[in-house]
Structure formats: structure tokens, C-alpha cells
Amino acid sequence: MLSPAHRITSAADYRRTVRSGERIRGRHCLGHVQATPAGTSARFGFIVSKAVGMAHTRNLVRRRLKAITAEFLADGLTSVDVVYRAHPSSANASYAELRDDLRRGYSRIQQLSEAKLEAVGQ
């Protein structure tokens, strides 16, 4: 479970990240990444619409996404806001498939975070 410090909770933050963040396409999810000031915690938000399936399916997908993002935090990710929008295909994806999908985008998220830190340092 993600701690409150690592969750995007306000609608304004969701909107800002989705509208102005860089998109990272995946097979089962679309990620929106927005750099934040250096030294801030990485925060995550999840959009799992009814197109994904019934409530229990959406909750399962959301729980899996939260568990995967907790791994990113353990790797030391900071200074970004990330919103994941689950595609309907995520309902039939296994945990391993979702993790692989998000891992491919994770390297891009790290690059954005490092570029932001370098820009602030100059």
C-alpha cells in the first residue's frame, strides 16, 4: 500500500499531470509523467475506468498497479508525479505482464527525473 505522501489525491494535481505531463505508452497502461521540484517524494495516481470491467476487476488492477509502483519507490524514484491510466486489456493481464509493461516505462520516468534534477543544478 502506498503511503499518503506517495499518492496524488487532488483533482487539480491529476489534471496538471495528465494535461501537461509527458506520455509513456504501454501495452496495458498509459503513463503521464510530470517532473516536480527536486527533493520531493514521487507521487502516483491511478485512473481505472469502468471500461476495464466490473468493480472487483478494477480494484484488482488498481491494487496490482499500486504494488508495482511501490517497487519503483523502493528503487529510489523521487521528484515526479505519475498518473497511470489502465487500458481495458489490463483486466486480462497477469501481474507479471503489468509489471513488465510498467518496468519498460520506468526507465523513461527515471530519465525524466534525472533530467529535471540536472536542469535545476545548472
C-alpha positions as CSV (number, residue, x, y, z in Angstrom):
1,M,0.0,0.0,0.0
2,L,1.3,3.5,-0.9
3,S,1.6,5.9,2.0
4,P,-0.3,9.2,1.7
5,A,3.0,11.0,0.9
6,H,3.2,9.0,-2.3
7,R,-0.4,9.4,-3.5
8,I,-1.8,12.1,-5.8
9,T,-5.1,13.0,-4.1
10,S,-6.3,16.3,-5.6
11,A,-8.2,16.6,-8.8
12,A,-6.0,19.6,-9.7
13,D,-2.8,17.5,-9.5
14,Y,-4.4,14.8,-11.6
15,R,-5.4,17.3,-14.2
16,R,-2.0,19.0,-14.3
17,T,-0.1,15.7,-14.6
18,V,-2.4,14.3,-17.3
19,R,-2.6,17.5,-19.3
20,S,1.0,18.7,-19.2
21,G,2.9,15.6,-18.4
22,E,4.9,13.5,-20.8
23,R,3.1,10.4,-22.1
24,I,4.6,7.0,-21.8
25,R,2.7,4.4,-23.7
26,G,2.5,0.8,-22.7
27,R,0.5,-2.2,-23.8
28,H,-1.8,-2.2,-20.8
29,C,-1.4,1.3,-19.3
30,L,-0.7,4.8,-20.4
31,G,1.5,6.8,-18.0
32,H,1.6,10.6,-17.7
33,V,4.8,11.9,-16.0
34,Q,5.3,15.4,-14.6
35,A,8.5,16.5,-13.0
36,T,8.2,18.1,-9.6
37,P,10.7,20.2,-7.5
38,A,13.9,18.4,-6.5
39,G,13.8,16.6,-3.3
40,T,10.0,15.9,-3.3
41,S,8.6,12.4,-3.0
42,A,7.4,10.6,-6.1
43,R,3.6,10.5,-6.2
44,F,1.3,8.2,-8.1
45,G,-2.3,8.3,-9.2
46,F,-4.4,5.7,-10.9
47,I,-7.3,6.0,-13.3
48,V,-9.1,2.7,-13.9
49,S,-12.4,3.4,-15.7
50,K,-15.5,1.2,-16.0
51,A,-14.2,0.1,-19.4
52,V,-11.7,-2.1,-17.6
53,G,-14.5,-4.2,-16.1
54,M,-16.7,-4.7,-13.0
55,A,-15.7,-3.2,-9.7
56,H,-13.8,-6.2,-8.4
57,T,-11.8,-6.3,-11.6
58,R,-11.0,-2.6,-11.5
59,N,-9.9,-2.9,-7.8
60,L,-7.7,-5.8,-8.6
61,V,-6.0,-3.8,-11.4
62,R,-5.6,-0.8,-9.1
63,R,-4.1,-3.0,-6.3
64,R,-1.6,-4.5,-8.8
65,L,-0.6,-1.1,-10.1
66,K,-0.1,0.1,-6.5
67,A,2.1,-2.9,-5.7
68,I,4.2,-2.3,-8.8
69,T,4.7,1.4,-8.1
70,A,5.8,0.5,-4.5
71,E,8.7,-1.4,-6.2
72,F,9.6,1.9,-8.0
73,L,9.7,3.7,-4.7
74,A,12.0,1.1,-3.3
75,D,14.3,1.7,-6.2
76,G,14.6,5.4,-5.1
77,L,12.3,7.2,-7.5
78,T,11.8,10.9,-6.5
79,S,10.7,14.2,-7.9
80,V,8.0,13.1,-10.2
81,D,4.2,12.8,-10.3
82,V,2.9,9.8,-12.3
83,V,-0.7,9.1,-13.3
84,Y,-1.4,5.6,-14.8
85,R,-4.5,5.2,-16.9
86,A,-5.3,1.5,-17.2
87,H,-6.5,0.2,-20.6
88,P,-9.2,-2.4,-20.8
89,S,-6.6,-5.0,-21.7
90,S,-5.2,-4.7,-18.2
91,A,-8.2,-6.6,-16.8
92,N,-6.9,-9.8,-18.5
93,A,-3.2,-9.1,-17.9
94,S,-1.3,-11.0,-15.2
95,Y,0.7,-9.3,-12.5
96,A,3.9,-10.2,-14.3
97,E,2.6,-8.7,-17.6
98,L,1.6,-5.5,-15.9
99,R,4.9,-5.3,-14.1
100,D,6.8,-5.8,-17.3
101,D,4.7,-3.1,-19.0
102,L,5.3,-0.6,-16.3
103,R,9.0,-1.5,-16.0
104,R,9.6,-0.6,-19.6
105,G,8.2,2.9,-18.9
106,Y,10.0,3.1,-15.6
107,S,13.4,3.7,-17.3
108,R,11.8,6.7,-19.2
109,I,10.5,8.0,-15.9
110,Q,13.9,7.8,-14.3
111,Q,15.4,9.7,-17.3
112,L,12.8,12.5,-16.9
113,S,13.5,12.7,-13.2
114,E,17.3,12.9,-13.7
115,A,17.0,15.5,-16.4
116,K,14.9,17.6,-14.1
117,L,17.5,17.4,-11.3
118,E,20.3,18.3,-13.8
119,A,18.3,21.3,-15.1
120,V,17.8,22.6,-11.5
121,G,21.5,22.1,-10.7
122,Q,22.7,24.2,-13.6
